[in-house]
Amino acid sequence: MIETSMYDQASGLRRMTQLTSTKVITVTGGKGGVGKTNVTLNMAIAMARQGKRVMVLDADLGLANVDVMLGVRATRNLSHVLAGVCDLQDIIVEGPYGVKIVPASSGTQNMAELTAAQHMGLIRAFSTLEDDIDVLLVDTAAGISDMVLSFSRAAQDVLVVVCDEPTSITDAYALIKILSREYDVQRFKIVANMVRSYREGRDLFTKLTRVTERFLQANLELVACIPLDDSVRQAVKRQRVVVEAYPRSPAALAMNALANKAVTWPVPASPGGHLEFFVEKLLIKRTQQEVSLSE
């Protein structure tokens, strides 16, 4: 099982002799069809083209599609890791511009029904990776399952993708409500996707904040308005991302701007007190800082 055979924490700690802070961003949305995966992959490619070392975790464990969208062939995935067939390091495949992909399985119901202990094991396993990563982007499943909540809570930034549809706004609010009230996640970055104008994106954000400000303590920030653009659909058909296939398109320009903004978001210097991706690195960094201050 993953709790006993998937990772060796002591070995992982020994490998972290040269530490770099890893920014972890979970991309979610509550509802399917809002463009979470497109936003994730375009951010990943845009960051990689800037020289960042980027990894994408396909956290839609039962209906994975990251590798398909990039035209990358994965022979093994997270289901093999959970079965004890191989380690997390063994399933990583390389996509365009050196982006590293952690693929999940598709059409496997038991992968969508993992226990809390298995979620914890997956998150902790990232501390054993030998790859030096600047940014980990986590593309979640739709809905408010335990899996989505676990991966969102374990990130430093939660990026919520919303469309101007009543169900999208309602589901995004439900996700924010649960994370805020039950898991003490209070800061959310909002992407208004597939909007016809910047004003429509602002109006969409206002609709969402009107409800959250009334009933929740959460802080929402609008970080991008991505226009409705047929270039995105054309790029998907070619198994490419729009920032690469149509770099001058309105959607590509907006995606690049979002990626540029995201790389400036700060990485915490120490753990937040709950389960996090790469938490061992943060613990070691804090220890090193304390030793340095005491000398």
Secondary structure, 3 states (H helix, E strand, C coil): CHHHHCCCHHHHHHHCCCCCCCEEEEEECCCCCCCHHHHHHHHHHHHHHCCCCEEEEEECCCECCHHHHCCCCCCCCHHHHHCCCCCHHHHCEECHHHCEEECCCECCHHHHHCCHHHHHHHHHHHHHCCCCCCEEEEEECCCCCHHHHHHHHCCCEEEEEECCCHHHHHHHHHHHHHHHHHHCCCEEEEEEEEECCHHHHHHHHHHHHHHHHHHCCCEEEEEEEEECCHHHHHHHHCCCCHHHHCCCCHHHHHHHHHHHHHCCCCCCCCCCCCCCCCHHHHHHHHHHHHHHHHC
